[in-house]
Amino acid sequence: MLLLPTIMEKLNQIKEIISSTLKNLYEATENRDDQEDLTPHIRTPCASPVHTKISQ
């Protein structure tokens, strides 16, 4: 029973962090029209990222 207040405190801290992160994400997506589109600058793999041995 003595651990319950400590656990609740940590959970409330995590809840605040998640709430503020979600708020920032929603604000960023709402203001997306003002930002530059970075889609052409995103790197994509040209092949399988898993190393495979080529038999000759």
Buried (B, 14 or more C-beta within 10 A) or exposed (E): EEEEEEEEEEEEEEEEEEEEEEEEEEEEEEEEEEEEEEEEEEEEEEEEEEEEEEEE
